[in-house]
Amino acid sequence: MKKKLSIETLAVHGTYKKDETGATNPAIYLSNAYQFKDCTHGANLFDLSEAGYIYSRLNNPTTNVLEETVAALEGGIAALACASGQFAEFMTIATLAKCGDNIVTSNLLYGGTHTLFANQLARFGIEIRFADPKNIDEFDKLIDDKTKAIYIESIANPQGFVPNFKKFAELSEKHKVPLVVDNTCATPYLVRPIKYGAHIVIHSATKFLGGHGAVLGGIVIDSGKFDWEASGRFPELTTPDESYHGLVFTKHFGAAAFAAKMRVSAMRDIGGTISPFNAFMIQQGIGTLHVRMERHVENAKKLAKFLENHKNVAWVDYNGLKDNKNHKNADKYLTLGGGSLLTFGVKGGFEKSKEFIEKVTIALHVSNLGDIKTIVTHPASTTHRQLSEKELEATGISTDLIRVSVGIENIDDIIKDFDKALGD
C-alpha cells in the first residue's frame, strides 16, 4: 500500500506527473479546443461515455493539475476550478438548488458572498435563510423539505468565528442535506473540513492558495461522501438527465457525481472558466502554502498581542488569543490554533480608524486578503458596503472595525508601521 503523503509534501509536489519532456512544472495549455481522433471519439466525449478534452470551458490539462492537487490537499474525490471565488459559490448553489428551493447559511459571511446570496440568488427564486452559526438550533429550525444545503465559513471573514464542525456535520446528517464550507481563510493547511463531515468545500483561490495577489481563481472540492440518492432531495443527480440522453449522474459517475454535474452543466452552460495561466500561477502558489501559513499565523498572533497593549486601540478580536471568544473552536480545529485575520478598532471611532488606514505605509489599503503583503481594510465602507445598517449589526461589522490580513513581512516592521499610524 502506497504511503499517504503529508500535506506539506502534497503542496510542494502536487499531483503532477512529469511528461515525456521531463519538465518539472506542468505546461500551460493555451488552447480553447482539442482535436477529436474521429467522429466516434467526438460523440463519445459529448455523451460523457469517454474521458477527454473537448473545449476549455469544460476542462483543460493545466487546470486539471490544479484541480487534482487541491482535491488531494482537501481530502476530496474531485475538484472543479473556475474564474473566481464568487463564481465557485454561484456554481455550487446553482448545481444544488433551483427556483423555489432554499439554502440555510451563516450570517457571518464575507460581504461579497452575502450580497450574492441575498440579492442575486434571490432574483433567481432561491431563498437564502440566514442564521447565527453560534446557535445551531437556529439552523435546525430553518431547514425544511426545500432546503438544499447548509453553508458556513471555516473562519468567518472578517469576524474570525470558527464553527463547531462536528455539530454542523450532525445537523447535516440529521436532515440529509450537504454541508458546504468556504475554507478560503483557513486553507487545508489549517483545517480540512471534509475530515470533520463537510461534503463540499469552496475556495477563493485568489487568496491564500495563490497567495501573491496576482491572479483570480476559485475552486470547489467534492468530498465524494454525500449520499445523493439516500437524501432524496436532488433529482438532477439521481434521475435521467435529458440533456445527456437520459444519463443518471450518480450511476455513471458514482461518488464524484456532484463534481461531474457542476462541470458538464453549470460550467458548460454558464461559463466562468478559469484561465490556464491563472491555474498555473495558483498551482505555483500552493507550493509554498504551508510555509506561508505558518508565518501568516505567527505574525498575526504577535500583532494581536501588540495591539491589545496599545493605548490608542479600543478593542482587538483575534481567534488565536487564548481569552478570545472564538479561541475554543480555533484551538480545537485549526492546526496552528488561530488564523491570519484579525480585527480591531481605534479609540475615537470611525474617523480615527479611517485616519489609521490612511497613515500606514507598509500595509496595503486594498480590497483583498491572503496576500504575502499585510492588508488593512475597512469593511463597512468596502467589502460589506452593500449591507444595510441592520445587516452590518447582525454580522458584527461595526463602523470602526479594521480588518487586517497579516502578511509574511518581518513582524517588527509591521508593528512599527502600525505603531506610527496609531500615533502617540
Buried (B, 14 or more C-beta within 10 A) or exposed (E): EEEEEEBEEBBBBBBBEEEEEEEEBBEBBEBEEBEBEEEEEBEBBBEBEEEEBBBBBBBBBBBBBBBBBBBBBBBBBBBBBBBBBBBBBBBBBBBBBBEEBBBBBBBBBBBBBBBBBBEBBEEEEBBBBBBBBBEBEBBBEBBEEBBBBBBBBBBBBBBBBBBBBEBBBEBBEEBBBBBBBBBBBBBBBBBBBBEBBBBBBBBBBBBBBBBBBEBBBBBBBBBBBBEBBEBEBBEBBBEEBEEBEEBBBBEBBEBBBBBBBBBBBBBBEBEBBBBBEBBBBBBBBBBBBBBBBBBBBBBBBBBBBBBBEBEBBBBBBBBBBEEBEBBEBBBBBBBBBBBBBBBBBBBBEBEBBBBBBEBBEBBBEBEBBBBBBBBBBBBBEEBBEEBEEEBBEBBBBBBBBBBBBBBBBEBEEBBEBBBBBBBE
